[in-house]
């Protein structure tokens, strides 16, 4: 466990320079007061791990409240980004520091949630992005991934109604 004293960055400072290509000159919204500190952020282009960590963090903090807020921003490059922020000097802040320390030690807050998201995304890609011919080709090429108990099971998988296994090739 990370034993260093963690101080969460001020949200106003994050807004002033969200990336190497940005500055406060590009920001059009209200600047949050100095009581708000950024815990975690996500954008339109966030990956599954970021989404999982975002949702798990929000859940552990008890959802949005007087001490936990989501600040939403439009952005010229990524479309939008959000910052989950906590009020300084509150139990939510203390819990957020624990969460950030956990993420410093290991990049995933909840492996079960992350695994579920991976499975859901693989299923979505299997059914939405592969046509029947592509599914058959994939099954033939990767037989070791599949364990069909009967022909009906194989047929469901080929139709995209059921996916029995996944590969990182499917979800990138």
Secondary structure, DSSP 8 states (H G I E B T S, - for coil): ---S-----BHHHHHHTSSTT--GGG--S----TTEEEEEEEETT--HHHHHHHHHHHHHTTSS-SSEEEEEEEETTTEEEEEEEEETTSHHHHHHHHHHHHHHH-S-S-HHHHHHHHHHHHHHHHHHH--HHHHHHHHHHTGGG---SSHHHHHHHHHTS------HHHH-
